[in-house]
């Protein structure tokens, strides 16, 4: 397998990406090739002698963190992100990772690769540390700010397959994030989504999840619209920031709120692995994003998702 990495994306590019690659290569890796996309001079300054498993794909431009996404991709075909999507579309890499402009990453996905047949709208997720160990999954966390009940149903299916293969939960339970436990609770979206989840025989649907239950492990996969999910995501990040500021972050549970432990989030529902990293990604985050891409490929995650939607 071959993983493409945007070395110029992120607030600390390219140093943290370079150090992340070094961390990944510090342990024996067999059958995994890396293509480093970016400024060749800076990459070679860090890697005077590249391992056989690593190659450089030069790029001469960078898409800034605040540039308009569509225009930036159109006007900068030689940017590291643009080159990465082109390689992915042509099948020259099997997965693509970037901590660059998130909006441009989303636009690049829709312009360069296809959604899985049958998926109405791709989604993004985040892992949530459970109090008693392990991780749960929330989706959507920002890509589908406004959505329909059918989108949440598909997110539950995508999230369940992801939880089985990546989080290694054999029979993940699914919950609908809501303002109460009762079936009739919530806004129009929640009320219309509940029966879809309940009637789907493949899902292990356990009912509504209140905000106070998100971290308890009551459900492994929790679905909501992207507006709500993004608020929860940013709240979770702030918990770790506050703990660190108050010197409480050494607590085992609070440590697991650190986004570096999982690196980035994949865009689910598209037919090739694309992982979006935080703009402030560090070396550890880049290493973990590479490991996530490898696991997605090794578990045939996308093929399993495609197979599920073909049979629906």
C-alpha positions as CSV (number, residue, x, y, z in Angstrom):
1,X,0.0,0.0,0.0
2,X,1.0,3.6,-0.6
3,X,0.1,6.5,1.6
4,X,0.3,10.1,0.4
5,X,1.0,12.9,2.9
6,X,0.5,16.6,2.4
7,X,3.7,17.8,4.0
8,X,2.9,21.5,3.6
9,X,-0.6,21.5,5.3
10,X,-1.1,22.6,8.8
11,X,0.1,25.5,11.1
12,X,3.5,23.8,11.8
13,X,4.3,22.5,8.3
14,X,6.5,21.0,7.2
15,X,8.4,20.3,10.4
16,X,5.7,18.4,12.4
17,X,4.8,16.4,9.4
18,X,8.4,15.5,8.8
19,X,8.9,14.5,12.4
20,X,5.6,12.5,12.3
21,X,7.0,10.5,9.3
22,X,10.2,9.9,11.3
23,X,8.2,8.6,14.2
24,X,6.2,6.3,11.9
25,X,9.5,5.0,10.4
26,X,11.1,4.5,13.8
27,X,9.5,1.0,14.0
28,X,9.7,-1.7,11.3
29,X,7.1,-1.3,8.6
30,X,6.6,-3.9,5.9
31,X,4.7,-3.3,2.7
32,X,3.9,0.3,3.4
33,X,5.2,3.0,1.1
34,X,5.0,6.8,1.8
35,X,4.8,9.6,-0.8
36,X,5.8,12.9,0.7
37,X,4.1,15.7,-1.2
38,X,5.7,19.2,-0.8
39,X,8.8,21.3,-0.9
40,X,11.6,18.9,-2.0
41,X,14.4,21.1,-0.5
42,X,12.8,21.1,2.9
43,X,12.0,17.4,2.9
44,X,15.5,16.4,1.8
45,X,17.0,18.7,4.5
46,X,15.2,16.5,7.1
47,X,15.8,13.2,5.2
48,X,19.2,13.4,3.5
49,X,18.9,9.8,2.6
50,X,15.4,8.6,2.0
51,X,14.5,5.0,2.9
52,X,13.5,2.8,0.0
53,X,9.9,2.9,1.2
54,X,9.7,6.7,1.0
55,X,9.6,9.0,-2.1
56,X,9.1,12.7,-2.7
57,X,6.5,14.2,-5.0
58,X,7.6,17.8,-5.5
59,X,5.0,20.6,-5.3
60,X,5.6,24.3,-5.7
61,X,2.5,25.9,-4.1
62,X,0.7,25.8,-0.7
63,X,-3.0,26.4,0.0
64,X,-3.2,28.7,3.0
65,X,-5.4,27.9,5.9
66,X,-7.8,30.8,5.2
67,X,-7.9,30.8,1.4
68,X,-11.3,30.3,-0.3
69,X,-11.3,26.5,-0.9
70,X,-12.8,26.2,-4.4
71,X,-10.7,29.0,-5.8
72,X,-7.5,27.9,-4.1
73,X,-7.8,24.4,-5.6
74,X,-8.7,25.7,-9.0
75,X,-5.9,28.4,-9.1
76,X,-3.2,26.3,-7.4
77,X,-3.0,23.0,-9.3
78,X,0.6,22.5,-8.1
79,X,-0.2,23.0,-4.4
80,X,0.6,20.0,-2.2
81,X,-3.0,19.3,-1.5
82,X,-4.0,19.5,-5.1
83,X,-1.2,17.2,-6.1
84,X,-2.3,14.7,-3.4
85,X,-5.9,14.6,-4.6
86,X,-4.7,14.1,-8.2
87,X,-2.5,11.2,-7.1
88,X,-5.4,9.7,-5.2
89,X,-7.8,10.1,-8.2
90,X,-5.3,8.4,-10.5
91,X,-4.7,5.5,-8.1
92,X,-1.0,6.3,-7.5
93,X,-1.7,6.4,-3.8
94,X,-4.1,4.4,-1.7
95,X,-4.9,7.0,0.9
96,X,-4.3,10.7,1.4
97,X,-3.6,12.7,4.6
98,X,-3.5,16.4,5.2
99,X,-3.7,18.8,8.1
100,X,-4.3,21.7,5.7
101,X,-7.3,23.9,4.9
102,X,-10.3,21.8,6.0
103,X,-12.6,23.5,3.6
104,X,-10.3,22.8,0.7
105,X,-10.0,19.1,1.8
106,X,-13.8,18.8,1.7
107,X,-14.0,20.4,-1.8
108,X,-11.1,18.3,-3.0
109,X,-12.9,15.1,-2.0
110,X,-16.0,16.0,-3.9
111,X,-14.0,17.2,-7.0
112,X,-11.5,14.3,-7.1
113,X,-13.2,11.1,-5.9
114,X,-16.6,9.6,-5.8
115,X,-19.0,9.0,-3.0
116,X,-19.8,5.3,-2.4
117,X,-22.7,4.3,-4.5
118,X,-25.9,4.7,-2.5
119,X,-24.4,7.2,0.0
120,X,-26.4,10.4,-0.1
121,X,-23.8,12.6,1.6
122,X,-20.4,11.8,3.1
123,X,-19.8,12.4,6.8
124,X,-17.0,13.0,9.3
125,X,-16.8,11.7,12.8
126,X,-14.7,12.0,15.9
127,X,-13.9,9.4,18.6
128,X,-15.1,10.1,22.1
129,X,-13.3,8.5,25.2
130,X,-15.6,6.4,27.3
131,X,-15.2,6.8,31.1
132,X,-14.7,3.1,31.6
133,X,-12.3,2.6,28.7
134,X,-12.3,2.4,25.0
135,X,-13.8,4.9,22.5
136,X,-17.2,5.7,21.1
137,X,-17.9,7.5,17.8
138,X,-20.0,10.6,17.1
139,X,-21.0,11.6,13.6
140,X,-21.6,13.9,11.9
141,X,-19.3,16.6,13.5
142,X,-19.4,19.4,10.9
143,X,-19.8,18.2,7.3
144,X,-23.6,17.9,7.5
145,X,-24.7,21.0,9.4
146,X,-28.2,20.6,8.1
147,X,-29.4,17.1,7.2
148,X,-32.3,14.8,6.7
149,X,-33.3,11.7,8.7
150,X,-32.0,9.5,5.8
151,X,-28.6,11.0,6.3
152,X,-28.5,10.1,10.0
153,X,-29.6,6.6,9.2
154,X,-26.7,6.2,6.7
155,X,-24.3,7.8,9.2
156,X,-25.3,5.2,11.7
157,X,-24.5,2.4,9.2
158,X,-21.2,4.0,8.2
159,X,-20.3,4.6,11.9
160,X,-21.2,1.0,12.9
161,X,-18.9,-0.4,10.2
162,X,-16.1,1.9,11.2
163,X,-16.5,1.0,14.9
164,X,-16.4,-2.7,14.0
165,X,-13.2,-2.5,12.0
166,X,-11.3,0.4,13.4
167,X,-12.4,0.6,17.1
168,X,-12.7,-3.2,17.1
169,X,-16.2,-3.3,18.7
170,X,-17.8,-6.5,17.6
171,X,-21.5,-5.4,17.8
172,X,-21.5,-1.6,18.2
173,X,-24.6,-0.1,19.7
174,X,-26.2,2.9,18.1
175,X,-27.8,5.9,19.9
176,X,-29.5,9.0,18.6
177,X,-28.3,12.2,20.4
178,X,-31.4,13.8,21.8
179,X,-32.8,16.0,24.6
180,X,-34.5,13.1,26.4
181,X,-34.8,9.3,26.5
182,X,-38.4,8.9,25.3
183,X,-39.1,8.0,21.8
184,X,-41.2,11.1,21.0
185,X,-38.6,13.6,22.3
186,X,-36.6,16.1,20.2
187,X,-36.9,18.3,17.2
188,X,-38.5,17.3,13.9
189,X,-35.2,15.8,12.7
190,X,-34.8,13.6,15.8
191,X,-38.4,12.5,15.8
192,X,-38.3,11.5,12.1
193,X,-34.9,9.7,12.5
194,X,-35.8,7.6,15.5
195,X,-38.2,5.2,13.7
196,X,-35.7,4.8,10.8
197,X,-33.0,3.7,13.2
198,X,-35.4,1.5,15.2
199,X,-36.8,-0.3,12.1
200,X,-33.4,-1.0,10.5
201,X,-32.7,-4.7,11.4
202,X,-28.9,-4.5,10.8
203,X,-28.3,-1.7,13.3
204,X,-28.1,-2.4,17.0
205,X,-30.1,0.6,17.9
206,X,-30.6,1.3,21.7
207,X,-32.5,4.5,21.7
208,X,-31.9,8.1,22.5
209,X,-28.7,9.4,24.1
210,X,-28.8,12.5,26.3
211,X,-25.9,14.9,26.6
212,X,-24.9,13.6,30.0
213,X,-24.6,10.0,28.6
214,X,-22.2,10.8,25.7
215,X,-19.1,9.9,27.7
216,X,-20.6,7.0,29.6
217,X,-20.5,4.4,26.9
218,X,-24.3,4.0,26.7
219,X,-23.9,3.8,23.0
220,X,-20.8,3.1,20.8
221,X,-22.0,5.0,17.8
222,X,-23.9,8.3,18.4
223,X,-25.5,10.1,15.5
224,X,-26.6,13.7,15.2
225,X,-26.6,16.6,12.7
226,X,-23.2,18.2,12.0
227,X,-24.1,21.4,13.9
228,X,-24.7,19.6,17.1
229,X,-21.8,17.3,16.6
230,X,-19.4,20.1,15.9
231,X,-20.4,21.8,19.2
232,X,-19.7,18.5,21.0
233,X,-16.4,18.1,19.3
234,X,-15.2,21.6,20.2
235,X,-16.5,21.1,23.8
236,X,-14.4,17.9,24.0
237,X,-11.3,19.7,22.8
238,X,-11.8,22.4,25.3
239,X,-12.0,19.9,28.2
240,X,-8.4,18.8,27.4
241,X,-7.3,22.5,27.0
242,X,-8.8,23.4,30.4
243,X,-7.3,20.3,32.1
244,X,-3.9,21.1,30.6
245,X,-4.1,24.8,31.7
246,X,-5.0,23.6,35.3
247,X,-2.2,21.0,35.2
248,X,-4.8,18.1,35.4
249,X,-4.1,16.6,32.0
250,X,-2.0,13.8,33.3
251,X,-5.2,12.1,34.4
252,X,-5.5,8.9,32.3
253,X,-9.1,9.7,31.2
254,X,-8.5,13.4,30.4
255,X,-5.4,12.5,28.4
256,X,-7.6,10.6,26.0
257,X,-9.3,13.9,25.0
258,X,-6.1,14.9,23.4
259,X,-6.7,14.8,19.6
260,X,-3.1,13.7,19.0
261,X,-4.1,10.2,20.3
262,X,-6.2,9.6,17.2
263,X,-4.6,12.0,14.8
264,X,-7.4,13.0,12.5
265,X,-10.8,12.0,11.2
266,X,-11.6,10.1,8.0
267,X,-14.2,11.3,5.6
268,X,-16.7,8.4,5.5
269,X,-18.9,7.5,2.6
270,X,-16.3,8.2,-0.2
271,X,-14.6,5.4,-2.1
272,X,-11.0,6.1,-1.1
273,X,-9.4,6.8,2.3
274,X,-9.0,10.5,3.0
275,X,-8.0,11.7,6.5
276,X,-8.3,15.3,7.7
277,X,-6.0,16.4,10.4
278,X,-6.3,19.3,12.9
279,X,-4.5,22.5,11.7
280,X,-2.3,22.3,14.8
281,X,-1.3,18.7,14.2
282,X,2.0,17.7,15.8
283,X,4.3,14.9,14.9
284,X,2.4,12.4,17.1
285,X,-0.8,13.3,15.3
286,X,0.7,12.8,11.9
287,X,2.1,9.4,13.0
288,X,-1.4,8.4,14.2
289,X,-3.0,9.6,11.0
290,X,-0.7,7.4,9.0
291,X,-1.5,4.4,11.2
292,X,-5.2,5.1,10.8
293,X,-4.8,5.1,7.0
294,X,-3.0,1.8,7.2
295,X,-5.6,0.2,9.3
296,X,-8.4,1.4,7.0
297,X,-6.7,-0.3,4.1
298,X,-5.7,-3.4,6.0
299,X,-9.3,-4.0,7.2
300,X,-10.8,-3.4,3.8
301,X,-13.0,-0.8,5.5
302,X,-14.2,0.9,2.4
303,X,-15.0,-2.3,0.6
304,X,-17.1,-3.4,3.5
305,X,-18.9,-0.1,3.4
306,X,-19.5,-0.4,-0.3
307,X,-20.8,-4.0,0.1
308,X,-23.3,-2.9,2.7
309,X,-24.7,-0.1,0.6
310,X,-24.9,-2.3,-2.5
311,X,-27.1,-4.8,-0.6
312,X,-29.3,-2.1,1.0
